[in-house]
Amino acid sequence: MNVAILGTGYVGLTTGVCLAYLGHKVTCVDPDKRKIDALERGEVPFHEPHLDQLIDSARHNLTFTTEYATAIPDSQVVFIAVGTPPGEGGAPDLKYLRSAANGVGQYFGSHFTVVVNKSTVPIGSGNWVGSLIRDAVQEKGGARGCFAVASNPEFLREGSALHDSLYPDRVVIGADEAKTAEVLYSLYRPMLEQTFQAPAYLPRPENMGAVPLISTDLASAELIKYAANAFLSLKISYINEIGLLAERVGANISHVARGMGLDARIGTRFLQAGIGWGGSCFGKDTAALVATAAEYGVDMQIVRSARDVNQRQRERVVEKLLAELKILKGRTIGILGLAFKPDTDDLREAPALDVAKKLIERGARVKAHDPVAMAVYRRNFPDSAVVLCDTAEEVANGSDAVVLITEWPEYRELAWDAVAPTMQTPVVLDGRNFLDRSRLEAAGLRYISLAG
Ligand code: UDX
């Protein structure tokens, strides 16, 4: 099929490249010519493992353009995958969605076209996008072909976005008519049935069977996305709240999480206690869910509490450093890890940004390292007071404490026995319960865990 993807961010580009790999003719649209030119040169705008390889494998099915007029007329399916950044009071800013819907309406072909909301959109937006498109069609002088809007929420984790796209736990399709769902079913068939040739660098998981398809109405599909992300956020904040108590009673939070998680009803994943969640989704989606629910007179107390607990974890890093060092003014604190999680260079809502800001506000000097996110950091924060170091060893050298914030494997493998003597004060605060405590203590370091 011919597919248009509006937006070449994490969701749009990943979705487009995977559909092209499955054999569809995909045109990715972005108004930013620099981005499009870079993609034409095979340059990927963000760090995502294997994305450059998959673009290479699917290049014959991929076109990049800045023009809707090139992408929309021949497409049977148009994915809207533009950013919906947080706006005032938590509700998402829909200006990009509005202009995308308007652009789509201007350029429809004469055939039935399915317009898919791939971006995380507020519950009830499917109908709103449909009305925007109808306005644009009328403005242009009436519809050449008819169209329908569908919701197809994404569940991609940055750092494993391609894996999550090719081998998803489920596909959710929200549509108000069967024929709309049918179009998306045939679009996704090779992935639903797992009949495509798995890329060597992204092998199919063992015992991977057919992918379950949830076909439902628009509002339910939109709510599934928010409810799933909010629950994952809640799970993390729950284990962090239990971690607070574990620390007070001398329990080991990693053991508690494992003991809980082996209950099949709970599951072992997303119970890693630590500094908590960052990234462009959990914060935005939980805020949007609370804001949307409030519009309908519902107070999402549990989701609000998950947000409060998560924010509190960042403050606890400073509290623990104060308890250990007594004063922070004039001290040098080293931060290991800037990205909001490993295998990405994404700094959106990253805990390290909050922690660095709070430390600098208290008069500390902050040094930092990240294996891949420092170029993004320099670009986004050119005037930052944070001193970026080329190596983790440099961060520790002369520091009064080192705080591990992102669990990059190289930090666990660091030669801590060689690092310890270079530190001004041999204190390590492990923000992810990730480092080998016994190794660090054997190296003469004072090991402090953030949770339990
Ligand atoms: C998330 C959802 O997982 C994904 O389904 C959705 O489509 C987008 O948002 P992402 O934000 O890319 O994906 O990363 P994820 O791996 O979910 O981690 C989110 C945050 O939670 C990270 O900051 C991570 O460090 C933190 N986290 C995760 C924990 O603190 N503990 C855990 O056990 C797991």
Boltz pocket constraint, residues with backbone or C-beta under 6 A from the ligand:
constraints:
  - pocket:
      binder: B
      contacts: [[A, 154], [A, 155], [A, 156], [A, 157], [A, 158], [A, 159], [A, 229], [A, 232], [A, 236], [A, 269], [A, 270], [A, 271], [A, 272], [A, 273], [A, 274], [A, 275], [A, 276], [A, 277], [A, 278], [A, 279], [A, 280], [A, 281], [A, 282], [A, 340], [A, 341]]
      max_distance: 6.0
